[in-house]
Amino acid sequence: MVRRVPGSVIVRYDGPGHGLYLSGNRCAIGHATRYLRNLTLPPPGTVCRPGD
């Protein structure tokens, strides 16, 4: 689906669960917050892991 939206990227999470914004995962929260505040996209190929 991401390929169908020009200029979009995806952050892959290598771990269980959904709702990462509320999970405490600083990697996922940081990328989401930067986008919501500044419209800053993460680099293509970004991966967040449990404990990040």
N, CA, C and O atoms as a Tripos MOL2 file, in Angstrom:
@<TRIPOS>MOLECULE
protein
  208   207    52     0     0
PROTEIN
NO_CHARGES

@<TRIPOS>ATOM
      1 N           0.8130   -1.1850    0.0000 N.3       1 MET1
      2 CA          0.0000    0.0000    0.0000 C.3       1 MET1
      3 C           0.8650    1.2610    0.0000 C.2       1 MET1
      4 O           0.5190    2.2440   -0.6550 O.2       1 MET1
      5 N           1.9780    1.2420    0.7230 N.am      2 VAL2
      6 CA          2.8330    2.4240    0.8170 C.3       2 VAL2
      7 C           3.3310    2.8350   -0.5610 C.2       2 VAL2
      8 O           3.4480    4.0260   -0.8490 O.2       2 VAL2
      9 N           3.6200    1.8770   -1.3960 N.am      3 ARG3
     10 CA          4.1180    2.1900   -2.7430 C.3       3 ARG3
     11 C           3.1090    2.9790   -3.5670 C.2       3 ARG3
     12 O           3.4740    3.6310   -4.5450 O.2       3 ARG3
     13 N           1.8610    2.9200   -3.1780 N.am      4 ARG4
     14 CA          0.8150    3.6060   -3.9370 C.3       4 ARG4
     15 C           0.6720    5.0710   -3.5420 C.2       4 ARG4
     16 O          -0.0440    5.8260   -4.1990 O.2       4 ARG4
     17 N           1.3550    5.4760   -2.4680 N.am      5 VAL5
     18 CA          1.2720    6.8600   -1.9990 C.3       5 VAL5
     19 C           2.6310    7.5110   -2.2500 C.2       5 VAL5
     20 O           3.5860    7.2480   -1.5190 O.2       5 VAL5
     21 N           2.7250    8.3560   -3.2720 N.am      6 PRO6
     22 CA          4.0130    8.9740   -3.5980 C.3       6 PRO6
     23 C           4.6180    9.7230   -2.4030 C.2       6 PRO6
     24 O           3.9240   10.4640   -1.7070 O.2       6 PRO6
     25 N           5.9190    9.5180   -2.1790 N.am      7 GLY7
     26 CA          6.6230   10.2140   -1.1210 C.3       7 GLY7
     27 C           6.4450    9.6200    0.2670 C.2       7 GLY7
     28 O           6.9520   10.1780    1.2410 O.2       7 GLY7
     29 N           5.7350    8.5000    0.3830 N.am      8 SER8
     30 CA          5.5080    7.9210    1.7060 C.3       8 SER8
     31 C           6.5940    6.9000    2.0390 C.2       8 SER8
     32 O           7.2760    6.3860    1.1530 O.2       8 SER8
     33 N           6.7380    6.6200    3.3170 N.am      9 VAL9
     34 CA          7.6540    5.5870    3.8000 C.3       9 VAL9
     35 C           6.9470    4.7970    4.8880 C.2       9 VAL9
     36 O           5.9000    5.2070    5.3900 O.2       9 VAL9
     37 N           7.5220    3.6740    5.2420 N.am     10 ILE10
     38 CA          6.9650    2.8490    6.3120 C.3      10 ILE10
     39 C           8.0630    2.6000    7.3350 C.2      10 ILE10
     40 O           9.2340    2.4710    6.9770 O.2      10 ILE10
     41 N           7.6910    2.5320    8.5960 N.am     11 VAL11
     42 CA          8.6050    2.1360    9.6640 C.3      11 VAL11
     43 C           8.2310    0.7110   10.0230 C.2      11 VAL11
     44 O           7.1140    0.4390   10.4640 O.2      11 VAL11
     45 N           9.1780   -0.1940    9.8290 N.am     12 ARG12
     46 CA          8.9160   -1.5980   10.1530 C.3      12 ARG12
     47 C           9.2270   -1.8340   11.6260 C.2      12 ARG12
     48 O          10.2140   -1.3230   12.1540 O.2      12 ARG12
     49 N           8.3710   -2.6150   12.2820 N.am     13 TYR13
     50 CA          8.5790   -2.9790   13.6810 C.3      13 TYR13
     51 C           8.7990   -4.4760   13.7540 C.2      13 TYR13
     52 O           7.9130   -5.2530   13.3960 O.2      13 TYR13
     53 N           9.9690   -4.8890   14.2120 N.am     14 ASP14
     54 CA         10.2950   -6.3070   14.3570 C.3      14 ASP14
     55 C           9.9560   -6.7760   15.7660 C.2      14 ASP14
     56 O          10.8430   -6.9870   16.5920 O.2      14 ASP14
     57 N           8.6860   -6.9330   16.0250 N.am     15 GLY15
     58 CA          8.2410   -7.3880   17.3330 C.3      15 GLY15
     59 C           6.7430   -7.5800   17.3430 C.2      15 GLY15
     60 O           6.0770   -7.3080   16.3450 O.2      15 GLY15
     61 N           6.2030   -8.0440   18.4510 N.am     16 PRO16
     62 CA          4.7650   -8.2930   18.5410 C.3      16 PRO16
     63 C           3.9780   -7.0160   18.8230 C.2      16 PRO16
     64 O           4.5140   -6.0300   19.3300 O.2      16 PRO16
     65 N           2.7200   -7.0620   18.4870 N.am     17 GLY17
     66 CA          1.8070   -6.0040   18.8890 C.3      17 GLY17
     67 C           1.4400   -5.0220   17.8090 C.2      17 GLY17
     68 O           2.0320   -4.9860   16.7300 O.2      17 GLY17
     69 N           0.4490   -4.2310   18.1310 N.am     18 HIS18
     70 CA         -0.0350   -3.1430   17.2860 C.3      18 HIS18
     71 C           0.0880   -1.8910   18.1520 C.2      18 HIS18
     72 O           0.8750   -1.9180   19.0980 O.2      18 HIS18
     73 N          -0.5890   -0.8640   17.9150 N.am     19 GLY19
     74 CA         -0.6270    0.2900   18.8010 C.3      19 GLY19
     75 C           0.7140    0.7150   19.3740 C.2      19 GLY19
     76 O           0.8240    0.9540   20.5770 O.2      19 GLY19
     77 N           1.7250    0.8100   18.5400 N.am     20 LEU20
     78 CA          3.0720    1.0970   19.0230 C.3      20 LEU20
     79 C           3.2130    2.4650   19.6630 C.2      20 LEU20
     80 O           4.1070    2.6650   20.4850 O.2      20 LEU20
     81 N           2.3700    3.3960   19.3130 N.am     21 TYR21
     82 CA          2.5090    4.7360   19.8940 C.3      21 TYR21
     83 C           2.2830    4.6980   21.4000 C.2      21 TYR21
     84 O           2.8380    5.5190   22.1310 O.2      21 TYR21
     85 N           1.4870    3.7710   21.8610 N.am     22 LEU22
     86 CA          1.2130    3.6590   23.2920 C.3      22 LEU22
     87 C           2.0490    2.5740   23.9650 C.2      22 LEU22
     88 O           1.8890    2.3250   25.1600 O.2      22 LEU22
     89 N           2.9310    1.9320   23.2180 N.am     23 SER23
     90 CA          3.6840    0.7860   23.7260 C.3      23 SER23
     91 C           4.8800    1.1620   24.5800 C.2      23 SER23
     92 O           5.3650    0.3390   25.3570 O.2      23 SER23
     93 N           5.3650    2.3860   24.4520 N.am     24 GLY24
     94 CA          6.5750    2.7860   25.1370 C.3      24 GLY24
     95 C           7.8200    2.6110   24.2850 C.2      24 GLY24
     96 O           8.9200    2.9260   24.7380 O.2      24 GLY24
     97 N           7.6730    2.1110   23.0460 N.am     25 ASN25
     98 CA          8.8150    1.9340   22.1570 C.3      25 ASN25
     99 C           9.2710    3.3030   21.6680 C.2      25 ASN25
    100 O           8.6010    3.9360   20.8520 O.2      25 ASN25
    101 N          10.4260    3.7580   22.1760 N.am     26 ARG26
    102 CA         10.8960    5.1100   21.8760 C.3      26 ARG26
    103 C          11.1890    5.3150   20.3940 C.2      26 ARG26
    104 O          11.0090    6.4170   19.8760 O.2      26 ARG26
    105 N          11.6310    4.2810   19.7150 N.am     27 CYS27
    106 CA         11.9160    4.3950   18.2830 C.3      27 CYS27
    107 C          10.6320    4.7360   17.5150 C.2      27 CYS27
    108 O          10.5930    5.7110   16.7640 O.2      27 CYS27
    109 N           9.5970    3.9360   17.7080 N.am     28 ALA28
    110 CA          8.3300    4.1540   16.9950 C.3      28 ALA28
    111 C           7.6860    5.4780   17.3960 C.2      28 ALA28
    112 O           7.2020    6.2200   16.5410 O.2      28 ALA28
    113 N           7.6800    5.7730   18.6860 N.am     29 ILE29
    114 CA          7.0780    7.0110   19.1800 C.3      29 ILE29
    115 C           7.8250    8.2190   18.6140 C.2      29 ILE29
    116 O           7.2030    9.2020   18.2110 O.2      29 ILE29
    117 N           9.1420    8.1470   18.5830 N.am     30 GLY30
    118 CA          9.9410    9.2540   18.0600 C.3      30 GLY30
    119 C           9.6410    9.5520   16.6080 C.2      30 GLY30
    120 O           9.4800   10.7120   16.2310 O.2      30 GLY30
    121 N           9.5620    8.5070   15.7840 N.am     31 HIS31
    122 CA          9.2630    8.7250   14.3640 C.3      31 HIS31
    123 C           7.8630    9.2790   14.1720 C.2      31 HIS31
    124 O           7.6580   10.1860   13.3650 O.2      31 HIS31
    125 N           6.8950    8.7410   14.9090 N.am     32 ALA32
    126 CA          5.5190    9.2330   14.7910 C.3      32 ALA32
    127 C           5.4140   10.6860   15.2490 C.2      32 ALA32
    128 O           4.7580   11.4990   14.5970 O.2      32 ALA32
    129 N           6.0490   11.0060   16.3460 N.am     33 THR33
    130 CA          5.9840   12.3670   16.8800 C.3      33 THR33
    131 C           6.6590   13.3680   15.9440 C.2      33 THR33
    132 O           6.1270   14.4540   15.7140 O.2      33 THR33
    133 N           7.8300   13.0130   15.4000 N.am     34 ARG34
    134 CA          8.4980   13.9180   14.4520 C.3      34 ARG34
    135 C           7.6230   14.1850   13.2340 C.2      34 ARG34
    136 O           7.5860   15.3020   12.7170 O.2      34 ARG34
    137 N           6.9200   13.1510   12.7790 N.am     35 TYR35
    138 CA          6.0340   13.3640   11.6310 C.3      35 TYR35
    139 C           4.8630   14.2650   12.0190 C.2      35 TYR35
    140 O           4.5340   15.2020   11.2920 O.2      35 TYR35
    141 N           4.2420   13.9900   13.1480 N.am     36 LEU36
    142 CA          3.0740   14.7770   13.5530 C.3      36 LEU36
    143 C           3.4280   16.2370   13.8440 C.2      36 LEU36
    144 O           2.6250   17.1320   13.5820 O.2      36 LEU36
    145 N           4.6090   16.4780   14.3770 N.am     37 ARG37
    146 CA          5.0200   17.8530   14.7030 C.3      37 ARG37
    147 C           5.5930   18.6150   13.5130 C.2      37 ARG37
    148 O           5.2920   19.7930   13.3190 O.2      37 ARG37
    149 N           6.4230   17.9350   12.7150 N.am     38 ASN38
    150 CA          7.1990   18.6380   11.6770 C.3      38 ASN38
    151 C           7.0040   18.0980   10.2670 C.2      38 ASN38
    152 O           7.5960   18.6190    9.3220 O.2      38 ASN38
    153 N           6.1830   17.0610   10.1090 N.am     39 LEU39
    154 CA          6.0090   16.3660    8.8290 C.3      39 LEU39
    155 C           7.3350   15.7940    8.3260 C.2      39 LEU39
    156 O           7.5650   15.7070    7.1200 O.2      39 LEU39
    157 N           8.2100   15.4030    9.2710 N.am     40 THR40
    158 CA          9.4980   14.8080    8.9350 C.3      40 THR40
    159 C           9.3400   13.3010    8.8090 C.2      40 THR40
    160 O           8.9880   12.6280    9.7780 O.2      40 THR40
    161 N           9.5980   12.7700    7.6170 N.am     41 LEU41
    162 CA          9.5030   11.3360    7.3940 C.3      41 LEU41
    163 C          10.7980   10.6480    7.8150 C.2      41 LEU41
    164 O          11.8770   11.2250    7.6850 O.2      41 LEU41
    165 N          10.6980    9.4200    8.3200 N.am     42 PRO42
    166 CA         11.9110    8.6640    8.6220 C.3      42 PRO42
    167 C          12.5880    8.2300    7.3330 C.2      42 PRO42
    168 O          11.9480    8.1890    6.2820 O.2      42 PRO42
    169 N          13.8640    7.9070    7.3980 N.am     43 PRO43
    170 CA         14.5520    7.4280    6.1960 C.3      43 PRO43
    171 C          13.9300    6.1210    5.7080 C.2      43 PRO43
    172 O          13.4830    5.3150    6.5230 O.2      43 PRO43
    173 N          13.8940    5.8970    4.4010 N.am     44 PRO44
    174 CA         13.4030    4.6170    3.8860 C.3      44 PRO44
    175 C          14.1780    3.4640    4.5060 C.2      44 PRO44
    176 O          15.3940    3.5440    4.6840 O.2      44 PRO44
    177 N          13.4710    2.3990    4.8300 N.am     45 GLY45
    178 CA         14.1130    1.2210    5.4060 C.3      45 GLY45
    179 C          14.2640    1.2660    6.9140 C.2      45 GLY45
    180 O          14.9410    0.4150    7.4920 O.2      45 GLY45
    181 N          13.6410    2.2530    7.5670 N.am     46 THR46
    182 CA         13.7450    2.3690    9.0140 C.3      46 THR46
    183 C          13.0840    1.1710    9.6900 C.2      46 THR46
    184 O          11.9810    0.7670    9.3220 O.2      46 THR46
    185 N          13.7770    0.6080   10.6850 N.am     47 VAL47
    186 CA         13.2720   -0.5280   11.4420 C.3      47 VAL47
    187 C          13.3610   -0.2120   12.9280 C.2      47 VAL47
    188 O          14.4000    0.2380   13.4110 O.2      47 VAL47
    189 N          12.2730   -0.4470   13.6490 N.am     48 CYS48
    190 CA         12.2680   -0.3310   15.1060 C.3      48 CYS48
    191 C          12.1630   -1.7350   15.6760 C.2      48 CYS48
    192 O          11.4560   -2.5840   15.1320 O.2      48 CYS48
    193 N          12.8750   -1.9770   16.7820 N.am     49 ARG49
    194 CA         12.8710   -3.2880   17.4200 C.3      49 ARG49
    195 C          12.3800   -3.1490   18.8630 C.2      49 ARG49
    196 O          12.4590   -2.0650   19.4410 O.2      49 ARG49
    197 N          11.8780   -4.2280   19.4430 N.am     50 PRO50
    198 CA         11.4860   -4.1730   20.8510 C.3      50 PRO50
    199 C          12.6760   -3.6920   21.6840 C.2      50 PRO50
    200 O          13.8100   -4.1140   21.4570 O.2      50 PRO50
    201 N          12.4150   -2.8220   22.6310 N.am     51 GLY51
    202 CA         13.4750   -2.3010   23.4790 C.3      51 GLY51
    203 C          14.1750   -1.0820   22.9260 C.2      51 GLY51
    204 O          14.9940   -0.4830   23.6220 O.2      51 GLY51
    205 N          13.8790   -0.6900   21.6850 N.am     52 ASP52
    206 CA         14.4930    0.5140   21.0930 C.3      52 ASP52
    207 C          13.9100    1.7540   21.7200 C.2      52 ASP52
    208 O          14.2930    2.8670   21.3600 O.2      52 ASP52
@<TRIPOS>BOND
     1     1     2 1
     2     2     3 1
     3     3     4 2
     4     3     5 am
     5     5     6 1
     6     6     7 1
     7     7     8 2
     8     7     9 am
     9     9    10 1
    10    10    11 1
    11    11    12 2
    12    11    13 am
    13    13    14 1
    14    14    15 1
    15    15    16 2
    16    15    17 am
    17    17    18 1
    18    18    19 1
    19    19    20 2
    20    19    21 am
    21    21    22 1
    22    22    23 1
    23    23    24 2
    24    23    25 am
    25    25    26 1
    26    26    27 1
    27    27    28 2
    28    27    29 am
    29    29    30 1
    30    30    31 1
    31    31    32 2
    32    31    33 am
    33    33    34 1
    34    34    35 1
    35    35    36 2
    36    35    37 am
    37    37    38 1
    38    38    39 1
    39    39    40 2
    40    39    41 am
    41    41    42 1
    42    42    43 1
    43    43    44 2
    44    43    45 am
    45    45    46 1
    46    46    47 1
    47    47    48 2
    48    47    49 am
    49    49    50 1
    50    50    51 1
    51    51    52 2
    52    51    53 am
    53    53    54 1
    54    54    55 1
    55    55    56 2
    56    55    57 am
    57    57    58 1
    58    58    59 1
    59    59    60 2
    60    59    61 am
    61    61    62 1
    62    62    63 1
    63    63    64 2
    64    63    65 am
    65    65    66 1
    66    66    67 1
    67    67    68 2
    68    67    69 am
    69    69    70 1
    70    70    71 1
    71    71    72 2
    72    71    73 am
    73    73    74 1
    74    74    75 1
    75    75    76 2
    76    75    77 am
    77    77    78 1
    78    78    79 1
    79    79    80 2
    80    79    81 am
    81    81    82 1
    82    82    83 1
    83    83    84 2
    84    83    85 am
    85    85    86 1
    86    86    87 1
    87    87    88 2
    88    87    89 am
    89    89    90 1
    90    90    91 1
    91    91    92 2
    92    91    93 am
    93    93    94 1
    94    94    95 1
    95    95    96 2
    96    95    97 am
    97    97    98 1
    98    98    99 1
    99    99   100 2
   100    99   101 am
   101   101   102 1
   102   102   103 1
   103   103   104 2
   104   103   105 am
   105   105   106 1
   106   106   107 1
   107   107   108 2
   108   107   109 am
   109   109   110 1
   110   110   111 1
   111   111   112 2
   112   111   113 am
   113   113   114 1
   114   114   115 1
   115   115   116 2
   116   115   117 am
   117   117   118 1
   118   118   119 1
   119   119   120 2
   120   119   121 am
   121   121   122 1
   122   122   123 1
   123   123   124 2
   124   123   125 am
   125   125   126 1
   126   126   127 1
   127   127   128 2
   128   127   129 am
   129   129   130 1
   130   130   131 1
   131   131   132 2
   132   131   133 am
   133   133   134 1
   134   134   135 1
   135   135   136 2
   136   135   137 am
   137   137   138 1
   138   138   139 1
   139   139   140 2
   140   139   141 am
   141   141   142 1
   142   142   143 1
   143   143   144 2
   144   143   145 am
   145   145   146 1
   146   146   147 1
   147   147   148 2
   148   147   149 am
   149   149   150 1
   150   150   151 1
   151   151   152 2
   152   151   153 am
   153   153   154 1
   154   154   155 1
   155   155   156 2
   156   155   157 am
   157   157   158 1
   158   158   159 1
   159   159   160 2
   160   159   161 am
   161   161   162 1
   162   162   163 1
   163   163   164 2
   164   163   165 am
   165   165   166 1
   166   166   167 1
   167   167   168 2
   168   167   169 am
   169   169   170 1
   170   170   171 1
   171   171   172 2
   172   171   173 am
   173   173   174 1
   174   174   175 1
   175   175   176 2
   176   175   177 am
   177   177   178 1
   178   178   179 1
   179   179   180 2
   180   179   181 am
   181   181   182 1
   182   182   183 1
   183   183   184 2
   184   183   185 am
   185   185   186 1
   186   186   187 1
   187   187   188 2
   188   187   189 am
   189   189   190 1
   190   190   191 1
   191   191   192 2
   192   191   193 am
   193   193   194 1
   194   194   195 1
   195   195   196 2
   196   195   197 am
   197   197   198 1
   198   198   199 1
   199   199   200 2
   200   199   201 am
   201   201   202 1
   202   202   203 1
   203   203   204 2
   204   203   205 am
   205   205   206 1
   206   206   207 1
   207   207   208 2
@<TRIPOS>SUBSTRUCTURE
     1 MET1         2 RESIDUE 1 A MET
     2 VAL2         6 RESIDUE 1 A VAL
     3 ARG3        10 RESIDUE 1 A ARG
     4 ARG4        14 RESIDUE 1 A ARG
     5 VAL5        18 RESIDUE 1 A VAL
     6 PRO6        22 RESIDUE 1 A PRO
     7 GLY7        26 RESIDUE 1 A GLY
     8 SER8        30 RESIDUE 1 A SER
     9 VAL9        34 RESIDUE 1 A VAL
    10 ILE10       38 RESIDUE 1 A ILE
    11 VAL11       42 RESIDUE 1 A VAL
    12 ARG12       46 RESIDUE 1 A ARG
    13 TYR13       50 RESIDUE 1 A TYR
    14 ASP14       54 RESIDUE 1 A ASP
    15 GLY15       58 RESIDUE 1 A GLY
    16 PRO16       62 RESIDUE 1 A PRO
    17 GLY17       66 RESIDUE 1 A GLY
    18 HIS18       70 RESIDUE 1 A HIS
    19 GLY19       74 RESIDUE 1 A GLY
    20 LEU20       78 RESIDUE 1 A LEU
    21 TYR21       82 RESIDUE 1 A TYR
    22 LEU22       86 RESIDUE 1 A LEU
    23 SER23       90 RESIDUE 1 A SER
    24 GLY24       94 RESIDUE 1 A GLY
    25 ASN25       98 RESIDUE 1 A ASN
    26 ARG26      102 RESIDUE 1 A ARG
    27 CYS27      106 RESIDUE 1 A CYS
    28 ALA28      110 RESIDUE 1 A ALA
    29 ILE29      114 RESIDUE 1 A ILE
    30 GLY30      118 RESIDUE 1 A GLY
    31 HIS31      122 RESIDUE 1 A HIS
    32 ALA32      126 RESIDUE 1 A ALA
    33 THR33      130 RESIDUE 1 A THR
    34 ARG34      134 RESIDUE 1 A ARG
    35 TYR35      138 RESIDUE 1 A TYR
    36 LEU36      142 RESIDUE 1 A LEU
    37 ARG37      146 RESIDUE 1 A ARG
    38 ASN38      150 RESIDUE 1 A ASN
    39 LEU39      154 RESIDUE 1 A LEU
    40 THR40      158 RESIDUE 1 A THR
    41 LEU41      162 RESIDUE 1 A LEU
    42 PRO42      166 RESIDUE 1 A PRO
    43 PRO43      170 RESIDUE 1 A PRO
    44 PRO44      174 RESIDUE 1 A PRO
    45 GLY45      178 RESIDUE 1 A GLY
    46 THR46      182 RESIDUE 1 A THR
    47 VAL47      186 RESIDUE 1 A VAL
    48 CYS48      190 RESIDUE 1 A CYS
    49 ARG49      194 RESIDUE 1 A ARG
    50 PRO50      198 RESIDUE 1 A PRO
    51 GLY51      202 RESIDUE 1 A GLY
    52 ASP52      206 RESIDUE 1 A ASP
